[in-house]
Amino acid sequence: MALGSGIPITLLLMMFIVDERESSSRALLVYPPWLAAIYGVYRYWIPDLFMLAGGCLSAIVVTIAFLARHLLWQAEAAGFLFLSLTVLGLGTAAVIWLKRLHAEMHS
C-alpha cells in the first residue's frame, strides 16, 4: 500500500514543481505527512529497509526536481554540475543512513 501511494504522490509533487500553470496542489500538503508516516511506520513499527529506501528515493527525486526547476534556467553548465553533485551527496547520505539502520536492526 505504501509503495502504491508513494509513486503517485511523488509524481504529483513533481508535476506541481515543474508545471508553471499549477498554482496550488494538494500533493504539497500531503507529501510531508506521507513521508513522516513512512518513516515512523517502517522505522519503528514494522522495520523495513526497502520502504525506507523508497522514501529516500522519493525525497531525492523531489529535491532534484525542485533544484533543476530553479537552477537550470539561470546557469546551465554550473547547474548541471551542482545537480550531479547533489545527487551524489544525497545518494551517499541515504546509503550511509540505511547501512547504519541495517546494522542497528541486526544487533
A tleap script that builds the chain and sets N, CA, C and O, in Angstrom:
source leaprc.protein.ff14SB
mol = sequence {
  NMET ALA LEU GLY SER GLY ILE PRO ILE THR
  LEU LEU LEU MET MET PHE ILE VAL ASP GLU
  ARG GLU SER SER SER ARG ALA LEU LEU VAL
  TYR PRO PRO TRP LEU ALA ALA ILE TYR GLY
  VAL TYR ARG TYR TRP ILE PRO ASP LEU PHE
  MET LEU ALA GLY GLY CYS LEU SER ALA ILE
  VAL VAL THR ILE ALA PHE LEU ALA ARG HIE
  LEU LEU TRP GLN ALA GLU ALA ALA GLY PHE
  LEU PHE LEU SER LEU THR VAL LEU GLY LEU
  GLY THR ALA ALA VAL ILE TRP LEU LYS ARG
  LEU HIE ALA GLU MET HIE CSER
}
set mol.1.N position { 0.823 -1.187 0.000 }
set mol.1.CA position { 0.000 0.000 0.000 }
set mol.1.C position { 0.877 1.265 0.000 }
set mol.1.O position { 0.567 2.247 -0.674 }
set mol.2.N position { 1.957 1.221 0.756 }
set mol.2.CA position { 2.834 2.388 0.809 }
set mol.2.C position { 3.522 2.608 -0.533 }
set mol.2.O position { 3.692 3.747 -0.966 }
set mol.3.N position { 3.914 1.533 -1.183 }
set mol.3.CA position { 4.552 1.659 -2.493 }
set mol.3.C position { 3.555 2.185 -3.521 }
set mol.3.O position { 3.906 3.001 -4.374 }
set mol.4.N position { 2.318 1.717 -3.439 }
set mol.4.CA position { 1.289 2.176 -4.358 }
set mol.4.C position { 0.896 3.626 -4.145 }
set mol.4.O position { 0.399 4.271 -5.068 }
set mol.5.N position { 1.108 4.146 -2.954 }
set mol.5.CA position { 0.815 5.558 -2.713 }
set mol.5.C position { 2.048 6.439 -2.919 }
set mol.5.O position { 1.920 7.632 -3.196 }
set mol.6.N position { 3.224 5.864 -2.785 }
set mol.6.CA position { 4.453 6.652 -2.888 }
set mol.6.C position { 4.751 7.138 -4.293 }
set mol.6.O position { 5.165 8.281 -4.486 }
set mol.7.N position { 4.543 6.278 -5.265 }
set mol.7.CA position { 4.822 6.667 -6.645 }
set mol.7.C position { 3.874 7.779 -7.102 }
set mol.7.O position { 4.341 8.780 -7.644 }
set mol.8.N position { 2.556 7.639 -6.902 }
set mol.8.CA position { 1.675 8.725 -7.344 }
set mol.8.C position { 1.895 10.055 -6.610 }
set mol.8.O position { 1.848 11.113 -7.237 }
set mol.9.N position { 2.132 10.017 -5.305 }
set mol.9.CA position { 2.321 11.275 -4.579 }
set mol.9.C position { 3.616 11.957 -5.005 }
set mol.9.O position { 3.681 13.185 -5.071 }
set mol.10.N position { 4.651 11.159 -5.295 }
set mol.10.CA position { 5.907 11.733 -5.783 }
set mol.10.C position { 5.715 12.351 -7.161 }
set mol.10.O position { 6.201 13.452 -7.422 }
set mol.11.N position { 5.009 11.649 -8.042 }
set mol.11.CA position { 4.768 12.186 -9.384 }
set mol.11.C position { 3.892 13.441 -9.347 }
set mol.11.O position { 4.128 14.383 -10.103 }
set mol.12.N position { 2.895 13.457 -8.479 }
set mol.12.CA position { 2.054 14.650 -8.357 }
set mol.12.C position { 2.850 15.851 -7.860 }
set mol.12.O position { 2.668 16.968 -8.344 }
set mol.13.N position { 3.728 15.617 -6.894 }
set mol.13.CA position { 4.544 16.720 -6.388 }
set mol.13.C position { 5.534 17.193 -7.454 }
set mol.13.O position { 5.797 18.390 -7.570 }
set mol.14.N position { 6.080 16.260 -8.228 }
set mol.14.CA position { 6.985 16.661 -9.311 }
set mol.14.C position { 6.238 17.475 -10.372 }
set mol.14.O position { 6.774 18.450 -10.900 }
set mol.15.N position { 5.008 17.076 -10.681 }
set mol.15.CA position { 4.216 17.857 -11.633 }
set mol.15.C position { 3.944 19.257 -11.094 }
set mol.15.O position { 3.965 20.227 -11.851 }
set mol.16.N position { 3.692 19.370 -9.796 }
set mol.16.CA position { 3.482 20.676 -9.179 }
set mol.16.C position { 4.735 21.539 -9.294 }
set mol.16.O position { 4.646 22.739 -9.553 }
set mol.17.N position { 5.896 20.929 -9.101 }
set mol.17.CA position { 7.153 21.676 -9.160 }
set mol.17.C position { 7.456 22.127 -10.585 }
set mol.17.O position { 7.879 23.264 -10.793 }
set mol.18.N position { 7.248 21.264 -11.557 }
set mol.18.CA position { 7.665 21.538 -12.931 }
set mol.18.C position { 6.646 22.386 -13.695 }
set mol.18.O position { 7.031 23.231 -14.502 }
set mol.19.N position { 5.368 22.171 -13.452 }
set mol.19.CA position { 4.318 22.856 -14.219 }
set mol.19.C position { 4.167 24.304 -13.764 }
set mol.19.O position { 3.908 24.570 -12.590 }
set mol.20.N position { 4.330 25.228 -14.694 }
set mol.20.CA position { 4.224 26.651 -14.371 }
set mol.20.C position { 2.780 27.078 -14.134 }
set mol.20.O position { 2.533 28.025 -13.386 }
set mol.21.N position { 1.831 26.399 -14.754 }
set mol.21.CA position { 0.431 26.787 -14.649 }
set mol.21.C position { -0.205 26.327 -13.352 }
set mol.21.O position { -1.250 26.845 -12.957 }
set mol.22.N position { 0.407 25.365 -12.686 }
set mol.22.CA position { -0.142 24.810 -11.447 }
set mol.22.C position { 0.088 25.799 -10.317 }
set mol.22.O position { 1.232 26.079 -9.960 }
set mol.23.N position { -0.987 26.331 -9.751 }
set mol.23.CA position { -0.844 27.336 -8.702 }
set mol.23.C position { -0.944 26.734 -7.302 }
set mol.23.O position { -0.325 27.243 -6.367 }
set mol.24.N position { -1.709 25.670 -7.149 }
set mol.24.CA position { -1.809 25.031 -5.844 }
set mol.24.C position { -1.959 23.533 -6.048 }
set mol.24.O position { -2.505 23.073 -7.050 }
set mol.25.N position { -1.475 22.805 -5.099 }
set mol.25.CA position { -1.542 21.358 -5.206 }
set mol.25.C position { -1.745 20.756 -3.827 }
set mol.25.O position { -1.122 21.170 -2.849 }
set mol.26.N position { -2.619 19.781 -3.771 }
set mol.26.CA position { -2.815 19.062 -2.516 }
set mol.26.C position { -1.614 18.187 -2.201 }
set mol.26.O position { -1.364 17.851 -1.043 }
set mol.27.N position { -0.871 17.820 -3.240 }
set mol.27.CA position { 0.312 16.980 -3.024 }
set mol.27.C position { 1.334 17.697 -2.150 }
set mol.27.O position { 2.060 17.062 -1.386 }
set mol.28.N position { 1.386 19.008 -2.264 }
set mol.28.CA position { 2.306 19.792 -1.433 }
set mol.28.C position { 1.942 19.691 0.037 }
set mol.28.O position { 2.818 19.724 0.901 }
set mol.29.N position { 0.662 19.568 0.321 }
set mol.29.CA position { 0.203 19.430 1.705 }
set mol.29.C position { 0.270 17.990 2.198 }
set mol.29.O position { 0.450 17.753 3.393 }
set mol.30.N position { 0.128 17.033 1.295 }
set mol.30.CA position { 0.066 15.628 1.682 }
set mol.30.C position { 1.452 14.982 1.754 }
set mol.30.O position { 1.659 14.048 2.529 }
set mol.31.N position { 2.392 15.470 0.958 }
set mol.31.CA position { 3.709 14.825 0.863 }
set mol.31.C position { 4.482 14.801 2.187 }
set mol.31.O position { 4.954 13.730 2.569 }
set mol.32.N position { 4.638 15.912 2.906 }
set mol.32.CA position { 5.402 15.836 4.164 }
set mol.32.C position { 4.798 14.886 5.203 }
set mol.32.O position { 5.547 14.120 5.810 }
set mol.33.N position { 3.469 14.897 5.440 }
set mol.33.CA position { 2.934 13.898 6.379 }
set mol.33.C position { 3.078 12.469 5.872 }
set mol.33.O position { 3.290 11.546 6.658 }
set mol.34.N position { 2.962 12.284 4.559 }
set mol.34.CA position { 3.151 10.943 3.995 }
set mol.34.C position { 4.574 10.460 4.246 }
set mol.34.O position { 4.781 9.318 4.658 }
set mol.35.N position { 5.549 11.319 4.000 }
set mol.35.CA position { 6.947 10.947 4.214 }
set mol.35.C position { 7.213 10.680 5.693 }
set mol.35.O position { 7.946 9.749 6.026 }
set mol.36.N position { 6.633 11.476 6.577 }
set mol.36.CA position { 6.784 11.253 8.021 }
set mol.36.C position { 6.123 9.943 8.442 }
set mol.36.O position { 6.654 9.231 9.295 }
set mol.37.N position { 4.973 9.617 7.854 }
set mol.37.CA position { 4.299 8.357 8.180 }
set mol.37.C position { 5.114 7.162 7.702 }
set mol.37.O position { 5.223 6.160 8.409 }
set mol.38.N position { 5.683 7.263 6.512 }
set mol.38.CA position { 6.548 6.179 6.001 }
set mol.38.C position { 7.719 5.978 6.958 }
set mol.38.O position { 8.059 4.845 7.300 }
set mol.39.N position { 8.330 7.072 7.385 }
set mol.39.CA position { 9.458 6.974 8.305 }
set mol.39.C position { 9.023 6.356 9.635 }
set mol.39.O position { 9.672 5.437 10.134 }
set mol.40.N position { 7.951 6.848 10.197 }
set mol.40.CA position { 7.510 6.353 11.501 }
set mol.40.C position { 7.107 4.890 11.478 }
set mol.40.O position { 7.494 4.121 12.357 }
set mol.41.N position { 6.334 4.507 10.480 }
set mol.41.CA position { 5.846 3.122 10.418 }
set mol.41.C position { 6.979 2.153 10.122 }
set mol.41.O position { 7.137 1.149 10.817 }
set mol.42.N position { 7.770 2.449 9.091 }
set mol.42.CA position { 8.781 1.482 8.654 }
set mol.42.C position { 10.122 1.625 9.371 }
set mol.42.O position { 11.042 0.849 9.115 }
set mol.43.N position { 10.241 2.576 10.236 }
set mol.43.CA position { 11.454 2.682 11.060 }
set mol.43.C position { 11.230 2.059 12.432 }
set mol.43.O position { 12.114 1.380 12.954 }
set mol.44.N position { 10.051 2.284 13.025 }
set mol.44.CA position { 9.820 1.847 14.396 }
set mol.44.C position { 8.800 0.717 14.522 }
set mol.44.O position { 9.005 -0.210 15.306 }
set mol.45.N position { 7.712 0.780 13.768 }
set mol.45.CA position { 6.637 -0.187 13.955 }
set mol.45.C position { 6.901 -1.488 13.189 }
set mol.45.O position { 6.894 -2.561 13.791 }
set mol.46.N position { 7.131 -1.413 11.889 }
set mol.46.CA position { 7.442 -2.567 11.038 }
set mol.46.C position { 8.766 -2.257 10.334 }
set mol.46.O position { 8.751 -1.724 9.225 }
set mol.47.N position { 9.903 -2.575 10.942 }
set mol.47.CA position { 11.187 -2.225 10.326 }
set mol.47.C position { 11.342 -2.846 8.935 }
set mol.47.O position { 11.301 -4.066 8.780 }
set mol.48.N position { 11.520 -1.987 7.930 }
set mol.48.CA position { 11.653 -2.439 6.549 }
set mol.48.C position { 12.551 -1.457 5.797 }
set mol.48.O position { 12.160 -0.318 5.541 }
set mol.49.N position { 13.743 -1.904 5.450 }
set mol.49.CA position { 14.698 -1.037 4.765 }
set mol.49.C position { 14.256 -0.706 3.345 }
set mol.49.O position { 14.563 0.373 2.837 }
set mol.50.N position { 13.541 -1.621 2.702 }
set mol.50.CA position { 13.081 -1.366 1.332 }
set mol.50.C position { 12.171 -0.140 1.296 }
set mol.50.O position { 12.328 0.722 0.430 }
set mol.51.N position { 11.242 -0.056 2.209 }
set mol.51.CA position { 10.320 1.078 2.217 }
set mol.51.C position { 11.026 2.371 2.619 }
set mol.51.O position { 10.701 3.441 2.102 }
set mol.52.N position { 11.976 2.281 3.524 }
set mol.52.CA position { 12.750 3.464 3.896 }
set mol.52.C position { 13.613 3.931 2.726 }
set mol.52.O position { 13.780 5.132 2.517 }
set mol.53.N position { 14.160 2.984 1.963 }
set mol.53.CA position { 14.931 3.345 0.773 }
set mol.53.C position { 14.027 4.001 -0.267 }
set mol.53.O position { 14.444 4.933 -0.955 }
set mol.54.N position { 12.797 3.518 -0.383 }
set mol.54.CA position { 11.844 4.156 -1.286 }
set mol.54.C position { 11.514 5.572 -0.864 }
set mol.54.O position { 11.379 6.454 -1.711 }
set mol.55.N position { 11.382 5.804 0.438 }
set mol.55.CA position { 11.160 7.160 0.936 }
set mol.55.C position { 12.349 8.063 0.652 }
set mol.55.O position { 12.179 9.228 0.294 }
set mol.56.N position { 13.553 7.525 0.813 }
set mol.56.CA position { 14.763 8.298 0.492 }
set mol.56.C position { 14.802 8.641 -0.991 }
set mol.56.O position { 15.104 9.774 -1.364 }
set mol.57.N position { 14.496 7.660 -1.835 }
set mol.57.CA position { 14.487 7.905 -3.276 }
set mol.57.C position { 13.460 8.972 -3.644 }
set mol.57.O position { 13.741 9.851 -4.458 }
set mol.58.N position { 12.289 8.899 -3.055 }
set mol.58.CA position { 11.256 9.894 -3.315 }
set mol.58.C position { 11.728 11.289 -2.913 }
set mol.58.O position { 11.547 12.247 -3.665 }
set mol.59.N position { 12.327 11.405 -1.741 }
set mol.59.CA position { 12.821 12.709 -1.281 }
set mol.59.C position { 13.936 13.232 -2.185 }
set mol.59.O position { 13.996 14.430 -2.460 }
set mol.60.N position { 14.813 12.351 -2.647 }
set mol.60.CA position { 15.898 12.757 -3.540 }
set mol.60.C position { 15.331 13.240 -4.872 }
set mol.60.O position { 15.760 14.272 -5.390 }
set mol.61.N position { 14.378 12.509 -5.427 }
set mol.61.CA position { 13.793 12.877 -6.717 }
set mol.61.C position { 13.078 14.227 -6.630 }
set mol.61.O position { 13.219 15.064 -7.521 }
set mol.62.N position { 12.322 14.435 -5.571 }
set mol.62.CA position { 11.608 15.708 -5.409 }
set mol.62.C position { 12.594 16.858 -5.211 }
set mol.62.O position { 12.401 17.940 -5.765 }
set mol.63.N position { 13.633 16.637 -4.437 }
set mol.63.CA position { 14.643 17.674 -4.214 }
set mol.63.C position { 15.346 18.047 -5.510 }
set mol.63.O position { 15.539 19.228 -5.796 }
set mol.64.N position { 15.730 17.044 -6.295 }
set mol.64.CA position { 16.419 17.298 -7.558 }
set mol.64.C position { 15.492 17.997 -8.552 }
set mol.64.O position { 15.932 18.878 -9.290 }
set mol.65.N position { 14.220 17.614 -8.579 }
set mol.65.CA position { 13.274 18.290 -9.471 }
set mol.65.C position { 13.132 19.760 -9.090 }
set mol.65.O position { 13.081 20.628 -9.961 }
set mol.66.N position { 13.067 20.037 -7.795 }
set mol.66.CA position { 12.965 21.422 -7.334 }
set mol.66.C position { 14.216 22.216 -7.711 }
set mol.66.O position { 14.119 23.329 -8.228 }
set mol.67.N position { 15.384 21.643 -7.453 }
set mol.67.CA position { 16.629 22.336 -7.787 }
set mol.67.C position { 16.775 22.525 -9.287 }
set mol.67.O position { 17.216 23.581 -9.741 }
set mol.68.N position { 16.408 21.508 -10.063 }
set mol.68.CA position { 16.513 21.617 -11.515 }
set mol.68.C position { 15.598 22.712 -12.046 }
set mol.68.O position { 15.970 23.454 -12.955 }
set mol.69.N position { 14.419 22.809 -11.487 }
set mol.69.CA position { 13.453 23.828 -11.926 }
set mol.69.C position { 14.002 25.230 -11.706 }
set mol.69.O position { 13.749 26.130 -12.508 }
set mol.70.N position { 14.751 25.421 -10.626 }
set mol.70.CA position { 15.213 26.760 -10.294 }
set mol.70.C position { 16.650 27.049 -10.708 }
set mol.70.O position { 17.045 28.213 -10.765 }
set mol.71.N position { 17.439 26.024 -10.998 }
set mol.71.CA position { 18.842 26.260 -11.341 }
set mol.71.C position { 19.139 26.199 -12.833 }
set mol.71.O position { 19.983 26.950 -13.322 }
set mol.72.N position { 18.467 25.330 -13.556 }
set mol.72.CA position { 18.865 25.106 -14.939 }
set mol.72.C position { 18.515 26.262 -15.865 }
set mol.72.O position { 19.035 26.330 -16.978 }
set mol.73.N position { 17.651 27.165 -15.436 }
set mol.73.CA position { 17.304 28.293 -16.296 }
set mol.73.C position { 18.289 29.443 -16.106 }
set mol.73.O position { 18.334 30.350 -16.937 }
set mol.74.N position { 19.070 29.428 -15.046 }
set mol.74.CA position { 19.973 30.541 -14.765 }
set mol.74.C position { 21.401 30.239 -15.222 }
set mol.74.O position { 21.976 30.998 -16.003 }
set mol.75.N position { 21.963 29.157 -14.747 }
set mol.75.CA position { 23.348 28.810 -15.079 }
set mol.75.C position { 23.366 27.360 -15.537 }
set mol.75.O position { 23.362 26.446 -14.713 }
set mol.76.N position { 23.386 27.147 -16.839 }
set mol.76.CA position { 23.197 25.805 -17.365 }
set mol.76.C position { 24.321 24.844 -16.989 }
set mol.76.O position { 24.051 23.806 -16.384 }
set mol.77.N position { 25.565 25.153 -17.326 }
set mol.77.CA position { 26.666 24.225 -17.059 }
set mol.77.C position { 26.902 24.064 -15.560 }
set mol.77.O position { 27.056 22.946 -15.069 }
set mol.78.N position { 26.928 25.156 -14.852 }
set mol.78.CA position { 27.127 25.085 -13.403 }
set mol.78.C position { 25.933 24.420 -12.727 }
set mol.78.O position { 26.096 23.725 -11.725 }
set mol.79.N position { 24.743 24.628 -13.267 }
set mol.79.CA position { 23.551 23.997 -12.718 }
set mol.79.C position { 23.603 22.483 -12.842 }
set mol.79.O position { 23.256 21.769 -11.902 }
set mol.80.N position { 24.038 21.988 -14.005 }
set mol.80.CA position { 24.166 20.540 -14.184 }
set mol.80.C position { 25.223 19.955 -13.257 }
set mol.80.O position { 25.036 18.871 -12.705 }
set mol.81.N position { 26.330 20.668 -13.084 }
set mol.81.CA position { 27.366 20.203 -12.166 }
set mol.81.C position { 26.835 20.162 -10.739 }
set mol.81.O position { 27.067 19.190 -10.020 }
set mol.82.N position { 26.130 21.199 -10.327 }
set mol.82.CA position { 25.569 21.239 -8.978 }
set mol.82.C position { 24.542 20.129 -8.775 }
set mol.82.O position { 24.515 19.494 -7.721 }
set mol.83.N position { 23.691 19.890 -9.783 }
set mol.83.CA position { 22.698 18.819 -9.683 }
set mol.83.C position { 23.360 17.452 -9.562 }
set mol.83.O position { 22.926 16.620 -8.765 }
set mol.84.N position { 24.401 17.218 -10.344 }
set mol.84.CA position { 25.070 15.915 -10.268 }
set mol.84.C position { 25.739 15.718 -8.913 }
set mol.84.O position { 25.698 14.623 -8.352 }
set mol.85.N position { 26.349 16.763 -8.391 }
set mol.85.CA position { 26.969 16.653 -7.071 }
set mol.85.C position { 25.925 16.488 -5.977 }
set mol.85.O position { 26.167 15.799 -4.986 }
set mol.86.N position { 24.774 17.112 -6.149 }
set mol.86.CA position { 23.692 16.966 -5.179 }
set mol.86.C position { 23.142 15.546 -5.185 }
set mol.86.O position { 22.873 14.979 -4.126 }
set mol.87.N position { 22.974 14.968 -6.374 }
set mol.87.CA position { 22.512 13.578 -6.466 }
set mol.87.C position { 23.504 12.643 -5.787 }
set mol.87.O position { 23.110 11.752 -5.035 }
set mol.88.N position { 24.786 12.846 -6.051 }
set mol.88.CA position { 25.813 12.010 -5.418 }
set mol.88.C position { 25.802 12.173 -3.899 }
set mol.88.O position { 25.887 11.188 -3.166 }
set mol.89.N position { 25.698 13.393 -3.439 }
set mol.89.CA position { 25.707 13.642 -1.999 }
set mol.89.C position { 24.484 13.075 -1.298 }
set mol.89.O position { 24.610 12.432 -0.255 }
set mol.90.N position { 23.300 13.307 -1.858 }
set mol.90.CA position { 22.081 12.793 -1.235 }
set mol.90.C position { 22.031 11.266 -1.296 }
set mol.90.O position { 21.590 10.619 -0.346 }
set mol.91.N position { 22.479 10.695 -2.408 }
set mol.91.CA position { 22.528 9.237 -2.514 }
set mol.91.C position { 23.490 8.631 -1.513 }
set mol.91.O position { 23.186 7.611 -0.895 }
set mol.92.N position { 24.638 9.247 -1.350 }
set mol.92.CA position { 25.616 8.766 -0.377 }
set mol.92.C position { 25.079 8.873 1.044 }
set mol.92.O position { 25.252 7.958 1.849 }
set mol.93.N position { 24.433 9.983 1.349 }
set mol.93.CA position { 23.849 10.151 2.688 }
set mol.93.C position { 22.772 9.103 2.946 }
set mol.93.O position { 22.687 8.566 4.051 }
set mol.94.N position { 21.951 8.805 1.947 }
set mol.94.CA position { 20.907 7.792 2.109 }
set mol.94.C position { 21.516 6.407 2.330 }
set mol.94.O position { 21.037 5.646 3.171 }
set mol.95.N position { 22.554 6.083 1.589 }
set mol.95.CA position { 23.202 4.777 1.746 }
set mol.95.C position { 23.831 4.636 3.124 }
set mol.95.O position { 23.698 3.593 3.764 }
set mol.96.N position { 24.512 5.671 3.581 }
set mol.96.CA position { 25.141 5.614 4.907 }
set mol.96.C position { 24.081 5.453 5.990 }
set mol.96.O position { 24.250 4.653 6.910 }
set mol.97.N position { 22.986 6.212 5.885 }
set mol.97.CA position { 21.912 6.108 6.871 }
set mol.97.C position { 21.270 4.731 6.855 }
set mol.97.O position { 21.019 4.152 7.912 }
set mol.98.N position { 21.001 4.200 5.667 }
set mol.98.CA position { 20.377 2.881 5.563 }
set mol.98.C position { 21.310 1.773 6.052 }
set mol.98.O position { 20.847 0.799 6.646 }
set mol.99.N position { 22.617 1.906 5.811 }
set mol.99.CA position { 23.565 0.914 6.334 }
set mol.99.C position { 23.593 0.941 7.851 }
set mol.99.O position { 23.656 -0.113 8.484 }
set mol.100.N position { 23.549 2.116 8.440 }
set mol.100.CA position { 23.512 2.215 9.905 }
set mol.100.C position { 22.229 1.611 10.466 }
set mol.100.O position { 22.256 0.930 11.491 }
set mol.101.N position { 21.113 1.857 9.799 }
set mol.101.CA position { 19.849 1.252 10.241 }
set mol.101.C position { 19.895 -0.259 10.137 }
set mol.101.O position { 19.406 -0.963 11.020 }
set mol.102.N position { 20.482 -0.761 9.057 }
set mol.102.CA position { 20.598 -2.211 8.887 }
set mol.102.C position { 21.427 -2.832 10.002 }
set mol.102.O position { 21.058 -3.863 10.563 }
set mol.103.N position { 22.552 -2.194 10.318 }
set mol.103.CA position { 23.398 -2.690 11.412 }
set mol.103.C position { 22.658 -2.618 12.757 }
set mol.103.O position { 22.789 -3.508 13.597 }
set mol.104.N position { 21.895 -1.563 12.940 }
set mol.104.CA position { 21.141 -1.393 14.184 }
set mol.104.C position { 20.027 -2.439 14.304 }
set mol.104.O position { 19.755 -2.936 15.397 }
set mol.105.N position { 19.398 -2.763 13.203 }
set mol.105.CA position { 18.300 -3.738 13.218 }
set mol.105.C position { 18.789 -5.153 13.507 }
set mol.105.O position { 18.067 -5.959 14.093 }
set mol.106.N position { 20.015 -5.447 13.095 }
set mol.106.CA position { 20.544 -6.806 13.268 }
set mol.106.C position { 21.461 -6.959 14.470 }
set mol.106.O position { 22.125 -7.986 14.617 }
set mol.107.N position { 21.505 -5.954 15.325 }
set mol.107.CA position { 22.345 -6.092 16.528 }
set mol.107.C position { 21.515 -6.308 17.761 }
set mol.107.O position { 22.059 -6.443 18.856 }
savepdb mol mol.pdb
quit
